[in-house]
């Protein structure tokens, strides 16, 4: 009887660890989208809370030379491609990296066409994806993001 409760407790603790790790992974694309929301940060000061969420990622990226690239490679090679890591963390890590790649591509497009409203839309949509993924990961459900989830599954399998 005690063994059964101990196994349930260990499973719940393991599941909680996976959920927290998955939530942390989604702060990477959130950090990449923050420069596009400068107008909203200026107008609505409560949004600075989002910047505080990304503080660990900023520390990691700024503490090492080429920190952003190293973080990307570590997550890709050490998490997404590692079959010893639970599927839930690998899936969310791959989705976060694919969102990061999409943001990088859009940043190059925005540098070419200089359309500020598109950057604002990009920030709002990234925050919406972060909130959606945060809630889904909190419940232990894989977030289904259109176009991204299918690519993440193909990348992992």
C-alpha positions in Angstrom: 0.0 0.0 0.0 2.8 2.4 1.0 4.7 1.4 -2.1 1.8 2.3 -4.3 1.5 5.8 -2.8 5.2 6.3 -3.1 5.1 5.4 -6.8 2.2 7.8 -7.4 4.1 10.6 -5.6 7.3 10.0 -7.6 5.2 10.0 -10.9 3.5 13.2 -9.9 6.9 14.8 -9.0 8.4 13.6 -12.3 5.4 15.0 -14.2 5.7 18.3 -12.4 9.4 18.5 -13.3 8.5 17.9 -17.0 5.9 20.6 -17.0 8.1 23.2 -15.5 11.0 22.4 -17.9 8.5 22.7 -20.8 7.2 26.0 -19.6 10.8 27.3 -19.3 11.6 26.4 -22.9 8.8 28.6 -24.2 10.5 31.7 -22.6 13.1 31.5 -25.4 10.8 32.6 -28.2 9.1 35.1 -25.8 12.5 36.7 -25.2 13.1 37.0 -28.9 9.8 38.8 -29.4 10.2 41.4 -26.7 12.0 44.0 -28.9 8.9 44.1 -31.1 6.6 45.1 -28.2 8.5 48.2 -27.1 5.5 50.4 -27.8 3.2 48.2 -25.6 5.8 48.1 -22.8 5.9 51.9 -22.9 2.1 52.2 -22.9 1.2 49.4 -20.5 3.8 49.0 -17.7 2.3 45.7 -16.4 3.6 44.0 -19.5 7.1 44.3 -18.0 6.3 41.1 -16.1 6.9 39.3 -19.4 10.4 40.7 -19.6 11.1 39.4 -16.1 10.0 35.9 -17.1 12.7 35.9 -19.7 15.5 36.9 -17.3 17.1 33.4 -17.0 17.3 33.2 -20.8 18.8 36.6 -21.0 21.4 35.7 -18.3 22.4 32.5 -20.2 22.6 34.3 -23.6 24.6 37.2 -22.3 27.0 35.3 -20.0 28.6 33.4 -22.9 30.0 34.6 -26.2 27.5 33.5 -28.9 25.2 32.6 -26.0 22.1 32.6 -28.2 23.6 30.2 -30.7 25.0 28.0 -27.9 21.7 27.8 -26.1 20.0 26.9 -29.4 22.5 24.1 -30.1 22.4 22.8 -26.5 18.6 22.6 -26.6 18.5 21.0 -30.0 21.3 18.5 -29.5 20.9 17.9 -25.8 17.1 17.9 -25.4 15.3 17.5 -28.7 17.6 14.8 -30.2 18.2 13.0 -26.9 15.9 9.9 -26.6 16.6 9.6 -22.9 14.7 12.9 -22.3 10.9 12.4 -21.9 8.9 13.0 -25.0 6.9 15.9 -23.5 10.0 18.0 -22.9 11.5 17.1 -26.3 8.3 18.0 -28.1 8.0 21.4 -26.3 11.6 22.1 -26.8 11.4 21.5 -30.5 8.3 23.7 -30.8 10.0 26.5 -28.9 13.0 26.2 -31.2 10.8 26.2 -34.3 9.1 29.4 -33.0 12.5 30.9 -32.4 13.5 30.2 -36.0 10.2 31.7 -37.3 10.9 34.8 -35.2 14.4 35.1 -36.7 13.1 34.9 -40.2 10.4 37.5 -39.5 13.0 39.8 -38.0 15.0 39.7 -41.2 11.8 40.5 -43.2 11.0 43.4 -40.8 14.4 44.8 -41.3 13.8 44.8 -45.1 10.3 46.2 -45.3 10.3 48.5 -42.1 6.6 47.8 -41.2 6.3 48.4 -37.5 2.7 47.2 -37.2 3.8 43.7 -38.3 6.4 43.7 -35.5 3.6 44.6 -33.0 1.4 41.8 -34.4 4.4 39.4 -34.1 4.8 40.3 -30.4 1.1 39.9 -29.6 0.9 36.6 -31.4 4.1 35.3 -29.6 2.7 36.4 -26.2 -0.6 34.6 -27.1 1.3 31.4 -28.1 3.3 31.7 -24.8 0.2 32.0 -22.7 -1.5 29.1 -24.6 1.6 26.9 -24.3 2.0 27.9 -20.6 -1.5 26.8 -19.7 -1.4 23.6 -21.8 2.0 22.6 -20.3 0.7 23.4 -16.8 -2.1 20.8 -17.4 0.3 18.3 -18.9 -1.2 18.6 -22.4 0.9 19.0 -25.6 0.2 22.5 -27.0 -1.1 22.2 -30.6 0.3 25.2 -32.5 -0.8 25.2 -36.2 2.0 24.4 -38.6 4.6 24.1 -35.8 3.3 21.0 -33.9 3.3 18.9 -37.0 6.9 19.9 -37.9 8.0 19.3 -34.3 6.6 15.8 -34.3 8.3 15.1 -37.6 11.6 16.4 -36.2 11.4 14.2 -33.1 10.2 10.9 -34.7 
